[in-house]
Amino acid sequence: MVCAIALSLAYPLREYVLQRAEIAKLQEERERTEQSVSELEQRHEELQDPDHIEREARERLHYQYPDERAYVIIADDGGEEAEEESAESREPWFTRLWKSVQEADQAGEQEEEIPEAQPPGQ
């Protein structure tokens, strides 16, 4: 009789433990999601501020007003790491992008020359 009761309680007890573990996992996921939402709301509020947008454009994209002059300062530490860096890695991203476009354009010109059309029969 005791064995029958123990066996009849084993499955519901196992399900209870699994459900509690699932609830704990979902609560952690909910907390992470709420934190992510709060960070995104804060970012949204920052992006509504015109001063913040201007600051981001100047810092990250190197934008400037037409009458201003911008300088990109490259720090030379003089260490071994500075010597190992190539000149291309120190250039701004937009310069590297433009050079890659130019290289792709020049590679297309050099790869294949189109022969001049000849009239048939010659």
C-alpha positions as a LaTeX table, in Angstrom:
\begin{tabular}{lrrr}
\hline
Residue & $x$ (\AA) & $y$ (\AA) & $z$ (\AA) \\
\hline
Met1 & 0.00 & 0.00 & 0.00 \\
Val2 & 2.82 & 2.43 & 0.92 \\
Cys3 & 4.62 & 1.65 & $-2.35$ \\
Ala4 & 1.46 & 2.36 & $-4.36$ \\
Ile5 & 1.03 & 5.74 & $-2.66$ \\
Ala6 & 4.72 & 6.59 & $-3.17$ \\
Leu7 & 4.53 & 5.65 & $-6.85$ \\
Ser8 & 1.32 & 7.63 & $-7.36$ \\
Leu9 & 2.95 & 10.74 & $-5.82$ \\
Ala10 & 6.27 & 10.43 & $-7.70$ \\
Tyr11 & 5.04 & 11.70 & $-11.07$ \\
Pro12 & 3.14 & 14.76 & $-9.76$ \\
Leu13 & 6.10 & 15.62 & $-7.51$ \\
Arg14 & 8.47 & 15.36 & $-10.47$ \\
Glu15 & 6.21 & 17.59 & $-12.56$ \\
Tyr16 & 6.02 & 20.10 & $-9.71$ \\
Val17 & 9.82 & 20.31 & $-9.48$ \\
Leu18 & 10.15 & 20.71 & $-13.27$ \\
Gln19 & 7.52 & 23.43 & $-13.33$ \\
Arg20 & 9.23 & 25.32 & $-10.49$ \\
Ala21 & 12.51 & 25.19 & $-12.43$ \\
Glu22 & 10.73 & 26.44 & $-15.56$ \\
Ile23 & 9.12 & 29.28 & $-13.57$ \\
Ala24 & 12.50 & 30.33 & $-12.17$ \\
Lys25 & 14.01 & 30.32 & $-15.66$ \\
Leu26 & 11.14 & 32.39 & $-17.07$ \\
Gln27 & 11.41 & 34.90 & $-14.22$ \\
Glu28 & 15.12 & 35.40 & $-14.94$ \\
Glu29 & 14.34 & 35.85 & $-18.64$ \\
Arg30 & 11.62 & 38.37 & $-17.76$ \\
Glu31 & 14.05 & 40.37 & $-15.60$ \\
Arg32 & 16.60 & 40.45 & $-18.45$ \\
Thr33 & 13.89 & 41.53 & $-20.89$ \\
Glu34 & 12.69 & 44.30 & $-18.54$ \\
Gln35 & 16.26 & 45.53 & $-18.17$ \\
Ser36 & 16.70 & 45.52 & $-21.93$ \\
Val37 & 13.45 & 47.44 & $-22.37$ \\
Ser38 & 14.52 & 50.05 & $-19.82$ \\
Glu39 & 17.88 & 50.48 & $-21.59$ \\
Leu40 & 16.12 & 50.88 & $-24.93$ \\
Glu41 & 13.69 & 53.42 & $-23.46$ \\
Gln42 & 16.62 & 55.40 & $-22.08$ \\
Arg43 & 18.35 & 55.27 & $-25.48$ \\
His44 & 15.10 & 56.40 & $-27.14$ \\
Glu45 & 14.91 & 59.39 & $-24.79$ \\
Glu46 & 18.54 & 60.26 & $-25.55$ \\
Leu47 & 17.85 & 60.15 & $-29.27$ \\
Gln48 & 15.01 & 62.64 & $-28.89$ \\
Asp49 & 17.50 & 65.28 & $-27.71$ \\
Pro50 & 18.95 & 67.26 & $-30.67$ \\
Asp51 & 22.13 & 68.06 & $-28.73$ \\
His52 & 22.78 & 64.38 & $-28.15$ \\
Ile53 & 22.22 & 63.57 & $-31.82$ \\
Glu54 & 24.64 & 66.31 & $-32.86$ \\
Arg55 & 27.25 & 65.08 & $-30.38$ \\
Glu56 & 26.92 & 61.49 & $-31.65$ \\
Ala57 & 27.24 & 62.63 & $-35.28$ \\
Arg58 & 30.35 & 64.63 & $-34.51$ \\
Glu59 & 32.05 & 61.91 & $-32.45$ \\
Arg60 & 31.11 & 58.74 & $-34.28$ \\
Leu61 & 30.63 & 59.91 & $-37.86$ \\
His62 & 33.05 & 62.85 & $-37.88$ \\
Tyr63 & 30.34 & 65.22 & $-39.14$ \\
Gln64 & 30.93 & 68.94 & $-39.05$ \\
Tyr65 & 29.34 & 72.18 & $-40.14$ \\
Pro66 & 30.42 & 73.61 & $-43.52$ \\
Asp67 & 32.44 & 76.46 & $-42.00$ \\
Glu68 & 34.30 & 74.21 & $-39.56$ \\
Arg69 & 37.54 & 72.32 & $-40.06$ \\
Ala70 & 37.90 & 68.86 & $-38.53$ \\
Tyr71 & 41.10 & 67.16 & $-37.49$ \\
Val72 & 41.61 & 63.50 & $-36.73$ \\
Ile73 & 44.37 & 63.08 & $-34.18$ \\
Ile74 & 46.23 & 59.80 & $-34.14$ \\
Ala75 & 48.12 & 59.20 & $-30.91$ \\
Asp76 & 51.59 & 57.74 & $-31.36$ \\
Asp77 & 52.49 & 55.84 & $-28.19$ \\
Gly78 & 55.87 & 54.83 & $-29.54$ \\
Gly79 & 55.41 & 51.30 & $-28.21$ \\
Glu80 & 55.63 & 48.03 & $-30.06$ \\
Glu81 & 51.87 & 47.93 & $-30.52$ \\
Ala82 & 51.91 & 51.25 & $-32.37$ \\
Glu83 & 54.51 & 49.90 & $-34.79$ \\
Glu84 & 52.49 & 46.78 & $-35.50$ \\
Glu85 & 49.37 & 48.69 & $-36.49$ \\
Ser86 & 49.11 & 49.30 & $-40.19$ \\
Ala87 & 48.37 & 52.72 & $-41.61$ \\
Glu88 & 45.01 & 51.49 & $-42.90$ \\
Ser89 & 43.77 & 50.48 & $-39.44$ \\
Arg90 & 44.39 & 54.02 & $-38.16$ \\
Glu91 & 42.32 & 55.64 & $-40.90$ \\
Pro92 & 38.66 & 56.51 & $-40.27$ \\
Trp93 & 36.13 & 53.93 & $-41.42$ \\
Phe94 & 34.79 & 56.11 & $-44.21$ \\
Thr95 & 38.28 & 56.49 & $-45.73$ \\
Arg96 & 38.79 & 52.72 & $-45.73$ \\
Leu97 & 35.34 & 52.27 & $-47.28$ \\
Trp98 & 36.06 & 54.73 & $-50.08$ \\
Lys99 & 39.44 & 53.12 & $-50.81$ \\
Ser100 & 37.81 & 49.70 & $-51.07$ \\
Val101 & 35.27 & 51.10 & $-53.55$ \\
Gln102 & 38.06 & 52.60 & $-55.63$ \\
Glu103 & 40.06 & 49.36 & $-55.55$ \\
Ala104 & 37.01 & 47.38 & $-56.64$ \\
Asp105 & 36.44 & 49.80 & $-59.49$ \\
Gln106 & 40.06 & 49.58 & $-60.65$ \\
Ala107 & 40.09 & 45.78 & $-60.39$ \\
Gly108 & 37.09 & 45.58 & $-62.74$ \\
Glu109 & 38.91 & 47.68 & $-65.34$ \\
Gln110 & 42.11 & 45.64 & $-65.21$ \\
Glu111 & 40.63 & 42.16 & $-65.27$ \\
Glu112 & 39.18 & 41.95 & $-68.73$ \\
Glu113 & 39.64 & 44.05 & $-71.85$ \\
Ile114 & 36.84 & 44.01 & $-74.33$ \\
Pro115 & 38.09 & 43.48 & $-77.91$ \\
Glu116 & 36.94 & 45.90 & $-80.54$ \\
Ala117 & 34.10 & 44.73 & $-82.71$ \\
Gln118 & 35.16 & 43.49 & $-86.15$ \\
Pro119 & 32.76 & 43.36 & $-89.07$ \\
Pro120 & 31.89 & 39.81 & $-90.11$ \\
Gly121 & 34.01 & 38.37 & $-92.89$ \\
Gln122 & 37.27 & 40.13 & $-92.05$ \\
\hline
\end{tabular}
